[in-house]
Amino acid sequence: MEKGEPTMSSWSPEGKQSPGSWEPHLCRILFLLLLFVVSAKGVTPDPNACLVFHSSNGSSISCQRPAKFPHYLPADTIYLATEFFNLTQPPADILQGIPNLQELHLSNNQLEDLSAKFLLPVPQLKVLDLTRNALKRLPPGLFKVSAALHTLVLKENRLDILDASWLHGLKALRYLDLSGNQLRTLPRKLLANFTDLHILDLGNNQLQTLPPDLLRGPLKLEWLHLEGNRLQVLEEGFLAPQPKLRYLFLNNNKLTTLAAGAFRGLQVLDMLDLSNNSLTSVPEGLWASLGKAAGNMKVGFDISGNPWICDQKLDELYRWLVANEDKMFFRNNTRCAGPKALEGQKLLAVASSLEA
């Protein structure tokens, strides 16, 4: 990164963290604080026992190997984490008798299958984290009584298809993470009923196209992760239903074409990442369609790692770069791939010389 560039922090493509991604980890942080307090008092926790924390709100339980898998849970349990147990299926009765459970973390197991009745005993569940398992499918009816669930994390499983019926019953969803799977396509009307969705992460799949109506359900989407797929075209009107979108990640795709009005209506966008695609040019009017100057972005934009052809077709981009260079990331990696006379030169330097 060059001197004068804005700093990339928690949202960066290399270590992206959207606000909702913290939600499944908040209680884990509290457990670490509890361990610190216990250690400070000279008490050494038993590594073969689950960590249990009692409060006026209820009991929180965290179990990881070498602790033994819990066979009894307090009736007032509100938080349960059983991770790194290499489970292929959760015990059928693990959630029986804990109707007030609000957070369930089953990450880093080897779960291959879930029963459609699995969540029936816990209708107050708000957070379900199934990160890094081996799930290929979800049973229809799994979320039949999960109207309170606002965070669903299915990151890094083996999903290669997705059926909208699998998510029926979810009415309060704010954060949906499907990243790191093997999805090639998405069904129509997938998000039709998720009007409160704030964060959607579809990054690092194998998506080549997106259904035109994908975003015609949520009314409050702020973060959209589409990075690390195989997208080639961003169509006109695809993003139009989301005027409140603030963070848009399209990096590390195979984009060659952006529609002239692709960004039309995005009045509050704070971060745009188009890096590491196959863009050689952009249509006239693209940046005007964005609706706000990059200078008003709270974070910035990244168009590095594209094979830009630095000719007159980039005149509008040149003007936009010069006007907004203080919000441009990785200027040194944003270079011309042609024509031959300009090959390897910094795009911003070319733009500045033409606008001088």
C-alpha positions in Angstrom: 0.0 0.0 0.0 1.3 3.4 -0.9 1.6 6.5 1.3 -1.5 8.5 1.3 -3.8 5.6 0.6 -6.8 4.9 2.9 -6.2 2.0 5.3 -7.8 -1.3 4.8 -9.0 -2.9 8.0 -11.6 -5.3 9.2 -13.6 -5.4 5.9 -10.7 -6.3 3.6 -11.0 -9.1 1.1 -8.1 -10.9 2.6 -9.7 -11.0 6.1 -13.2 -9.7 5.6 -15.4 -9.2 8.6 -18.9 -7.9 8.2 -20.7 -6.7 11.3 -22.9 -9.8 11.4 -19.9 -12.1 11.3 -19.2 -11.1 14.9 -22.5 -12.2 16.2 -21.8 -15.9 16.4 -18.6 -15.1 18.3 -19.7 -12.7 21.0 -20.4 -15.3 23.6 -17.2 -17.0 22.8 -15.4 -13.8 23.6 -17.2 -13.7 27.0 -16.0 -17.3 27.7 -12.4 -16.2 27.1 -12.9 -13.3 29.5 -14.3 -15.8 32.0 -11.3 -18.0 31.6 -9.1 -15.1 32.2 -10.9 -14.2 35.4 -10.8 -17.8 36.6 -7.1 -18.1 35.8 -6.4 -14.8 37.6 -7.9 -16.3 40.7 -5.5 -19.2 40.5 -8.1 -21.8 39.4 -7.1 -24.1 36.6 -10.1 -25.2 34.5 -10.4 -29.0 33.9 -9.6 -29.6 30.2 -11.8 -32.7 30.2 -14.9 -30.8 31.3 -17.1 -28.3 29.5 -16.9 -24.7 30.5 -20.2 -23.6 32.2 -21.2 -20.1 33.0 -24.3 -19.3 35.1 -26.0 -16.0 35.0 -29.4 -14.5 35.8 -30.3 -14.9 32.1 -29.4 -18.6 32.0 -26.6 -21.0 31.6 -24.0 -20.9 28.8 -22.0 -24.0 28.0 -19.0 -24.4 25.7 -17.4 -27.8 24.9 -14.4 -28.6 22.9 -12.1 -31.6 22.8 -10.6 -33.1 24.9 -13.8 -32.4 27.0 -16.4 -35.1 26.8 -19.5 -34.5 24.9 -22.3 -33.3 27.2 -25.1 -35.7 28.0 -27.0 -33.4 30.4 -27.7 -29.7 30.0 -29.2 -27.3 32.5 -32.9 -26.6 31.7 -32.0 -22.8 31.6 -29.3 -23.2 28.9 -29.4 -20.2 26.6 -26.0 -20.8 24.8 -24.5 -24.1 23.7 -21.3 -24.6 21.7 -20.1 -28.2 21.0 -17.2 -27.9 18.5 -14.3 -30.0 17.2 -16.1 -33.3 18.2 -16.0 -34.8 14.6 -19.8 -35.5 14.8 -21.4 -36.7 11.6 -24.8 -36.3 13.2 -25.8 -34.5 16.4 -27.3 -36.7 19.1 -31.0 -36.9 18.5 -31.9 -35.6 22.0 -29.2 -33.0 22.4 -31.7 -30.1 22.4 -34.4 -31.8 24.4 -35.2 -30.0 27.7 -33.6 -26.6 26.9 -36.5 -24.7 25.3 -34.9 -21.3 26.0 -31.8 -21.9 23.9 -30.8 -18.8 21.9 -27.4 -19.6 20.4 -26.3 -23.0 19.0 -22.7 -23.4 17.7 -21.8 -26.7 16.0 -18.9 -25.5 14.0 -15.8 -27.6 13.1 -17.5 -30.9 13.3 -18.1 -33.3 10.4 -21.9 -33.0 10.3 -23.3 -34.6 7.1 -27.0 -34.6 7.9 -29.6 -33.0 10.1 -33.0 -34.2 11.0 -36.0 -32.1 9.9 -37.1 -32.3 13.6 -33.7 -31.2 15.0 -34.7 -27.6 15.9 -38.2 -28.3 17.1 -37.3 -28.2 20.8 -35.7 -24.8 20.6 -38.2 -22.3 19.1 -36.4 -19.3 20.7 -33.2 -20.0 18.8 -31.7 -16.8 17.4 -28.2 -17.8 16.2 -27.3 -21.1 14.5 -23.6 -21.5 13.5 -22.8 -24.6 11.4 -19.4 -23.4 10.0 -17.0 -26.0 8.6 -19.0 -29.1 8.5 -19.8 -31.5 5.6 -23.4 -30.6 4.9 -24.6 -31.1 1.3 -28.3 -30.6 1.9 -30.7 -29.2 4.5 -33.9 -31.0 5.2 -37.1 -29.2 4.3 -38.9 -28.2 7.5 -35.7 -27.7 9.5 -36.7 -24.1 10.4 -40.4 -24.8 10.9 -40.4 -23.2 14.4 -37.4 -20.9 13.9 -39.2 -17.6 13.4 -36.9 -16.0 15.9 -33.6 -17.0 14.1 -31.8 -13.9 12.9 -28.3 -15.4 12.2 -27.6 -18.4 10.1 -24.0 -19.4 9.3 -23.5 -22.3 6.8 -20.0 -21.2 5.9 -17.5 -23.8 4.5 -19.8 -26.8 4.1 -20.3 -28.8 0.9 -23.5 -27.3 -0.4 -23.5 -27.5 -4.2 -27.2 -26.8 -4.6 -29.7 -24.7 -2.7 -33.5 -25.1 -2.5 -35.5 -22.1 -1.3 -37.8 -24.5 0.5 -34.9 -25.4 2.9 -35.2 -21.9 4.4 -38.9 -21.8 4.9 -39.9 -20.7 8.3 -37.2 -18.1 8.7 -38.9 -14.7 9.3 -36.4 -12.6 11.2 -33.2 -13.4 9.3 -30.7 -10.5 9.3 -27.5 -12.3 8.5 -27.1 -15.2 6.1 -23.6 -16.7 5.4 -23.4 -19.3 2.6 -19.8 -18.5 1.8 -17.1 -21.1 1.0 -19.4 -23.7 -0.4 -19.7 -25.2 -3.9 -22.8 -23.4 -5.1 -23.0 -23.1 -8.9 -26.5 -21.6 -9.2 -29.1 -20.1 -6.9 -32.9 -20.6 -7.1 -35.3 -17.8 -8.0 -37.0 -16.1 -5.1 -34.4 -17.4 -2.6 -34.6 -14.3 -0.5 -38.2 -13.3 -1.3 -39.4 -13.4 2.3 -36.2 -12.1 4.0 -37.3 -8.4 4.2 -35.1 -7.7 7.2 -31.9 -9.2 5.8 -28.9 -6.8 6.4 -25.9 -9.0 5.4 -25.7 -11.6 2.6 -22.5 -13.5 2.1 -22.2 -15.7 -1.0 -18.5 -15.3 -1.4 -16.1 -18.0 -2.5 -18.6 -20.3 -4.2 -18.7 -21.2 -7.9 -21.5 -18.9 -9.1 -21.3 -18.0 -12.8 -24.6 -16.2 -12.9 -27.1 -14.8 -10.4 -30.9 -14.9 -10.7 -32.2 -11.4 -11.7 -34.7 -11.4 -8.7 -32.1 -12.4 -6.1 -32.2 -9.0 -4.3 -35.9 -8.3 -4.8 -36.8 -9.5 -1.3 -34.6 -7.8 1.3 -35.4 -4.1 2.0 -32.5 -3.2 4.3 -29.4 -5.0 2.7 -26.2 -3.2 3.7 -23.4 -5.8 3.0 -23.3 -7.9 -0.1 -20.4 -10.4 -0.5 -20.1 -11.9 -4.0 -16.3 -12.2 -4.1 -14.4 -15.3 -5.1 -17.0 -16.6 -7.6 -17.0 -16.9 -11.4 -19.3 -14.1 -12.3 -18.6 -12.5 -15.8 -21.3 -9.9 -16.1 -23.0 -7.5 -13.7 -26.4 -6.8 -15.3 -28.4 -3.6 -15.4 -30.9 -3.4 -12.5 -29.5 -6.3 -10.4 -28.5 -4.0 -7.5 -31.4 -1.5 -8.0 -33.6 -3.0 -5.3 -30.9 -2.2 -2.6 -30.5 1.6 -2.3 -29.2 1.2 1.3 -26.3 -1.0 0.2 -23.1 0.2 1.9 -20.5 -2.5 1.2 -20.2 -4.3 -2.2 -17.6 -7.0 -2.8 -17.2 -8.2 -6.4 -13.5 -8.9 -6.3 -11.8 -12.1 -7.5 -14.4 -13.0 -10.1 -14.1 -13.1 -13.9 -16.0 -9.9 -14.6 -15.5 -8.6 -18.1 -18.7 -6.6 -18.5 -20.5 -4.0 -16.2 -23.8 -2.6 -17.4 -23.8 1.2 -17.7 -26.4 1.5 -15.0 -25.1 -1.3 -12.8 -24.6 1.0 -9.8 -27.6 3.2 -10.4 -29.3 4.2 -7.2 -26.6 3.1 -4.7 -26.7 6.5 -2.9 -25.0 5.4 0.3 -22.3 3.0 -0.9 -19.2 3.3 1.3 -17.0 0.5 -0.2 -16.8 -0.9 -3.7 -14.3 -3.7 -4.5 -13.9 -4.7 -8.2 -10.3 -5.9 -7.9 -8.8 -8.9 -9.5 -11.3 -9.3 -12.4 -10.9 -9.2 -16.2 -12.1 -5.7 -16.8 -10.4 -3.9 -19.7 -12.9 -1.0 -20.0 -16.1 0.3 -18.5 -19.2 1.8 -20.3 -19.9 5.5 -20.4 -22.1 6.5 -17.5 -21.0 3.7 -15.1 -19.5 6.0 -12.5 -22.3 8.6 -12.8 -24.8 5.8 -12.2 -23.2 5.3 -8.8 -25.2 8.3 -7.5 -22.4 9.7 -5.2 -18.8 10.8 -5.6 -16.3 8.3 -4.2 -15.0 11.2 -2.1 -18.2 10.7 -0.1 -17.4 7.1 0.5 -16.5 6.4 4.1 -14.1 3.6 3.1 -13.1 3.7 -0.6 -12.9 1.7 -3.8 -10.5 -0.9 -5.3 -10.2 -1.5 -9.1 -6.7 -3.0 -9.0 -5.6 -6.3 -10.6 -7.7 -5.8 -13.8 -6.1 -5.7 -17.3 -7.1 -2.1 -18.1 -6.7 -0.9 -21.7 -5.8 2.7 -21.2 -7.4 4.4 -24.3 -10.1 7.0 -24.8 -12.8 4.6 -23.7 -11.6 5.2 -20.1 -11.9 9.0 -20.3 -14.8 9.0 -17.8 -12.9 6.7 -15.5 -9.8 8.9 -15.7 -11.8 11.9 -14.6 -13.4 9.9 -11.8 -10.0 8.6 -10.5 -8.4 12.1 -10.5 -11.4 13.5 -8.6 -11.5 10.7 -6.1 -7.9 9.5 -5.8 -7.8 9.8 -2.0 -10.4 7.0 -1.8 -8.5 4.7 -4.1 -6.9 1.5 -2.8 -3.8 -0.3 -4.2 -2.9 2.4 -6.7 0.4 0.7 -7.4 -1.4 -2.5 -8.5 -3.9 -0.6 -10.7 -2.0 -0.5 -14.0 -2.5 -0.5 -17.8 -2.3 -3.7 -19.7 -2.4 -1.9 -23.0 -1.9 -0.3 -25.4 1.8 -1.3 -25.8 3.0 2.3 -25.2 1.3 2.5 -21.8 1.7 -1.1 -20.7 2.7 -1.4 -17.0 2.0 2.3 -16.2 -0.1 3.2 -13.3 -3.6 4.0 -14.3 -3.8 6.9 -11.9 -0.6 8.4 -13.4 -2.0 8.1 -16.9 -5.3 9.6 -15.8 -3.5 12.5 -14.1 -1.4 13.3 -17.1 -4.4 13.4 -19.4 -6.4 15.6 -17.0 -3.6 18.0 -16.4 
